Amino acid sequence: MSAPAAEKSSTTHPVDEVLPAPRLLVLGLQHLFIMYAGAVAVPLIVGPAVGLKGPDIAILVSADLLISGIATIIQSVGIGKIFGVRLPVVAGATFTVVNPMIIIANQYGGGRNGLQYVYGAMLVSGVFGLIIAKPFSMVLRFFPPLVTGTVITIIGLSLIGADVSLIAGDTGTKDFGQPSHIGLAALVVLFIVLISRFFTGFIGQTSTLISIILGSLVAWPMGLLKFPDVASAKWFGIAEPFHFGPPKFAAAAIISMCIVIMVTYVESTADMLAVAEMTDRELSPSDLARGLSTDGLSALLAGFMNSFPDTAYAENVGLIGMTKVRSRWVVTVCGVALLLLGLVPKVGAVVSDLPGPVIGGAATVMFAMVTSIGIRTLHKVDFENNHNLLIVAISLSFGLIPTVAPTFYQQFPKDFQIIFGSAITSTVLVVFVLNILFNVVGSSKRPHSGVIGEAYEAGAVVGEPEPPKA
């Protein structure tokens, strides 16, 4: 190797490293497989809940994958100084939008008519997101590890219900909770454990993907490996803009969707900070602003293309923590694959028809890994002689209510349900307000800037010990 080439290689940050093509492809597909179930879960939940039938739900799924692919590519590659955090961040439909979309659509007649109001509100919220991205990134000091750690923890905990339904099936059906399905999911988890324990390097890094393949092979003789939707799926297709009709606008719907954008920004901020820390890459306010702008752009595109706002996907954050692969170009491959899935419905049908227990078993590990990252972030917080433990306790209790009892707030006003009916939304609001109340108002300490790798900002960090004074 020539001296200049060696020097270039030694100075390339692992985030910017371009891995050999075979490794890029396999590692990128691993990111795809681990997030696919969560990505398609949003349209599969929203569609039936607002009164849509099979063909229209398929439109939602394809559009969701298309926008997710575009946003993921932009996040990892970047577009100038405007879009893209340039970290290994996978973008996918946020679960925060599920309840608001269902409530808004059903308030305005449900079905296609209701979705016209939903997507009208989403267009406005996308513009709103683009406008506030930069100002939002400047208030990172109000998101110390106390806040981000609590939010990341509840993201992982709240997603566990999604993988449980994949494993056990829908509650009330005759197939719910079959021991063979639960055993298959447990076997996938065991595969991940054994491969991670006894293999290193490339095999160890792809333990999740290998386990999904092995689990699918085991599911074959069980009669679970079927592809009923592949034959009827088209080879190529894209939904036309405003498939459900021209957008309609209502103030209440617009306000609700703008709240969703702000909560999504908090969720993405927590995940991007976690990725920055795991990859040893400093995250400046400008970097964060570009990442949040991409989320806003995804909402704007979703309003046109019948999709959903995107956020940084926590399960992929967990995968980075597990594999230690930091290259953003791996995530770019995942984004390209998502884009193709959105344009080639037949390929998407193959992935979507993989056995639920297999995907659910792998997702269980990834969602729990997200929770572990949140706990690790909270480990940085000083819990002595302050109210930080109380803040975490109250925030998590509010967040877990809609997770364990989805109908808990059904007697409350619809607007209240939109906010507190989401585990992530309620936790974000409670932990943010309580941190301000206890650690900012009347406190001699300044809140932390939240920028990974930067020096303490003018003194102490809220929730962390004071740095030694010169």
N, C-alpha and C positions, 0 to 999 in steps of 0.2 A: 504493500500500500504506500502511495506517495505521501510525503510529509504534509502537503496541504490537505489531502483527503483524510489523513489520520487526525489532523488538527480539527477539521470540520466535524468528524465523527465524535471526537472527545468533547466538543462543545455543544453538541445537539442535546437539547433537553429531552428526557424520555417521552414527554407529551408530544413533541414534534417528530419523534423518531418514526420513520417509515419502515415497517417490518417487511420481511420477504412476502411475496404475493400469496403463497399457500397459507402462511400463518395469518396474514391479514384476512383472508377469506374465511377460514375456519373460526377465528376469534370473533369476526364480525357476525357470522351466523349464530354464534353462541349468544351474543347480545340480542340478536333478533328473536331467538327461540325463548329466551327468558322474559322478554317484555311483551311478546305477541299476545299472550292470554290476557294481560292487563289492558293492552291497547284495544283489543276487539271487545273486551267486556263492557266498555262504556256504551258503544252503539247497541250492543246486544241487550243491555239493560234499558236504555232510553227508548229504543224503538218500540218494543211491545208496550211499555208503560204509557206512551203517548198515542197508542192506537194504530201503529203502522203494521203492515203485513210483510211477508217474506221478501218480495222484490225490493220494497222500499228500505227495509232493514239492510239488505245487501248493499244498497247504494250508500247507506251510512257507513258501513264497514269499509268499503273500497275508498270512499272519500277520506275517512279517518286515517287509513294507512298512507294514502297519498300525501296528505298534509303533514303527517308525522314524519314521513321520509324527507320531505322538503325541509322541515324545521330541523331535523337531526343533521342533515348535510350542512345547513347554514350554521348551526351551533358549532360543529366541529371544524369546518373549513373557514368560515367567516366571510363577510362581504365588506371590505374596506374598514372604515371606522364607524360603521353604522350597525351592522348585525353580526352576531355570532360571538360566543364567549371564548371560542377556540380551546376548549377542553373536551375530554371524552364524555360528553353529555348526550344522552339519548332522549329525544323529545317524544312524548306520547300524550294521548288525551288525558286530561286531568279528571280525577274522580270528583273533584270539588264541584264540577259543573252538572253532575248527574241530577241531584235534587232540584236545583233551580230550573234546569231545562224542563223537567217533568212538570213542575208546578206551573211554570209560565205557559207551557204548551196547553195544559189542561184547563188553565184559567181562561184561555181564549179559544175554546172549542175543541182542542185536541187535534190529532191527526195533522194533515197538511196545513190547515188554517192556523192551528196553534204554532206550528213550526215556523210559519212566516213571521210571527212576532218574535219567536226565539232568535231567528237569524237576523232579523232587523236589529234587535238589541245587541247581538254579537258583533255586527258590523260597527256599531257605535262604540262598543266596549273595546274593539280592536284599535280604533283610532285613539280612544282614551288611553289605552295601554301604551301606545307609541309615544304619546305626549308625556306621560308621567314616568316613563322608564328612567330617564336621566335623573330627575329629581328624587325618585325612589332610591336609586343607587347611592345617593349622597347621604341617606339617613342610615347607613350601615351601622353607625355607632349605636343605634337602638336595637341591634340584633346581636348581642353578645352570645357566648356559648350557652348561657342559661336559656335564652329564647330559641336559638337554632337547635340545640340539643333536644329540647322538649318537643319541638315541631317534628324533627326527624324521627324521634321515638314514636310519636303518635301516627306518623305516616305508615311506618312499618306495622304497628299494631292494628291499624284500621284496615289494612289491606289483607290481613290474614283471612277475613271472611270470604274474600274472593277466591282464594285457593282452596278453602274448605268446600265451597260449593262445587268446584271442579272435581274434587276427590270424591265427595259423598253424593253429589247430585242435588237436585232440588228437593227442599223439604216437602214432605207430603206425598211424594211419588213412591211407587212400590220398589223402585231400585235404590232408594235413599239409604246410604250407610252400609252398602254391601261389604262384608268383610274382605272379599276378594279384591275390591277396588281400593279399600284402605290399605290392604296388604301390598298391592302394587305400588301405591304412592310411597309406602314405607320402604319398599325395595329400592325405589329410585333414590330416596334419601340415603339409604345404605350404600348404594353405588357411589354417590357423591363423597361420602365419608371415606370409603375405602380407597377410591382413586386419589383423593386429596392427601390421604395419609401415606400411601405407599408409592406414589409417583410424583416426580418433580418435573420441572421444565414444561414443555409444550403439553404433554399429556395431563399433567396436574392442572395446568391453566384452563384446559378444556373439559374439566371433570363434569361440569353441568351438561354440556352438549353431549358428551359420550354417554352420560347417565340417561338422558332423554332417549337417545338412540337404543340403548340396551333395554330400557323400560318399554319402548315401543315394540321391540322384538319379543319381549315376554308377553306383551298384551296381544300379540298376534294369535297364538293358540287359544287365548281366552275369549276370542271373538270380539275384541274391543278395537282392533286396528281395521277400521272400515273407512272408506272415502265416499260417502253417499252423495256429496255435493260436487265432486270433481267433474263428473260426466256432464252435468248440466251447466257448469260454469263456463263463461266465455273465455277465449284466449286473450282477447284484448278489449278493453272498454274503459270509459271514464264518464262519470256523471256530469251532466251539463250543469252549469251554474244556475242557482236558484231552482233546483229540481222541484221543490215543493211550492213554487210560486214566488211572485215578487215579494220582497221584504216589507213588513209592516212594522210600525213603530208605536210603542206605548211607554210612557214615562216610567211606570213601575217596573216593567220588564228591563228597560235600559239601566235603571239604577241597580237592580239585582245583578245584572250581568257585569256591570262595572265593579261591584263588590267582589264578584267571582274573580275578576282579573287581578284585583289587589291581593286577594288571598292566594291566588296562583303565584303571584310575584314573591310572596313570602315563602311559599313552598319551594319555588325554584331557587330562591336565594339560599335557603338552608341546604338544598342539595348541591348547588354550585360551590358553596363554601366547603362542604364535605369533600367534594371531588378535588377542589384546589388543595386541601390539606393532604389528602391521600396521595396526590401526584406531586406534592412538594412544589407547587406552582403558585406564586403570589396572585391574588385576585384583587385587582384595583377597582375602584368605583367605575372607571371607564369600561373595564372588562365586563363587570356585572351589568352595566347599562346596555351593552351590546347583547348580552344574553337575554335580558328582560325584554328588550326591543324585539327579539326574535319570537318570544312568547306572544307579545302583542301582535306581531305580524301574523302569527299562526291563527289568532282569533279573527283577524280581519279576513284572511284567506278562507277560514272556516265559514264565515258568514256568506261568502260567495259560493263555496263548494259543498255546502251541506255537511260540514264536519264539526269538530270540537276544538276548543282552545287546548294548546299543548303546554306541558310543563316538563321540567327535568325529571326523568323517571327514576324513582328511588331504588327499584330492584336492580337497575343497571349500576347504580352507585354501589350497591352491595356486591355486585359481580366484580367491580374494579377492586374493591377491598379484598375480595377472596382470591382473585387471580394475580393481583399486583401488576397487571398489564396496563400501562398508562398512556399508550399511544392514542391520540385522538383520531388517527387515520383508521384504526380498527372500527371506531364508531361511525366513521364516514361510510365504510363498507355496509354496516348495518342500515344506515340511512338510504343508501342506494338500493339495498334489498327491499326495504319498506316501500320505496318509490315504485319498484317493479311489481311488488305485490298489489299495490294500489292500481296499477295499470294492467296487470295480468290477473284477473280474478281466478283463473284456473289454478295458478300457482298458490294464490292465497287460500284457496279451498283445501289444498293438500295440507298446509300448515294448520288451518283451523280445524281440520278433522282428526288431528292427532288426539289420542286418548286423553280425556280430562284428568284421570288419576295420575298419568305420567307428567303432564304439564303442571298439575297442581302440586305434586310432590316436589318438583324442582322449585316451583314458586314459593313453597313453604320455607325453604332454606333461604331464598333470596330476600323475602319479606322479613324474616327473622334477622337476617344480616343487616338490613336497614335499621331495625330496632337496635341492634348491637352498636351500630355506628352512632346512633343517637345517644346511647348510654355512654359510649366512649367520649363523645363530645361533652356530655354532662360531667364527666370525670374531671374536666378542667375547671369546673365551677367550685368556688369556695363556699361550703355550706356551714361554716362555723360562725357563730355570733351574728347571724343575719336571718332573713326570712326566705332565703332561696329554696329551701326544702319545702316550705309551705306553698310557694309559688308553683313549683313542679307538681306537687300533690293536687292542688286545686285545678290546675290546667289539664292534667291527665284525666282527672275525674270527669270534668266537663266533656273532654274529647271522647271518652269511652262510653258515655251515655248513649249516643246515637248508634254506636257500634254494637252494643249488647242489646239495646232496645230501640230498634228503628222507629217504632210508633210512639215513642215517649212523648213527643211534642205535638201529637196530632190534634190536640184541642187548642193549640196556640194559633195566633194569626199566621197566615201564609208567609208573610215577610219574615217573621221570626223563624219559621221552619226552614226557610232558605238559608239563613245564617247558621243557626244552631243545630239544624238537622244534619250537618256535615261534621264528622269528627275533626277533620283538618281545620275547617273554618273556625269552629268554636274554640279549638285549642289555640290557634293563632291569635285570636282576639283576646282571649283570657290571659295568656302568658305575656302578650305584648303590653296590655294594660297594667297587669300586676307588676311587671318589671319596671315600668315607668313610675308607678305609685310607690314602690318600695326602694328602688335603686337609683332613680333619677330625680324625682321631685324632692327637694330639700336635702339631697345628698351631696356631700362634698366630693364624691367621686364622679368622674365623667364616664359615660358609657363608652364601651369599646368600639373602635371603628369597624371591627369585624373583618378587616382585611388580613387574610392569612399571610404570615411572614413579615408583616410590617411591625415596626416598633410600637410600644405602648403609646397611646395618644395623650400627651400632656398629663401624665400621671397614671392613676390606677385604672385597671380594667374592671368593669362591673362584673361581679361573680367570680373574679379571680384575685389571688393575692396581689398586694401592691408590689411593684418592682423595687429593687433596692435603690436607694437614693445615693447619689454620688457624694 
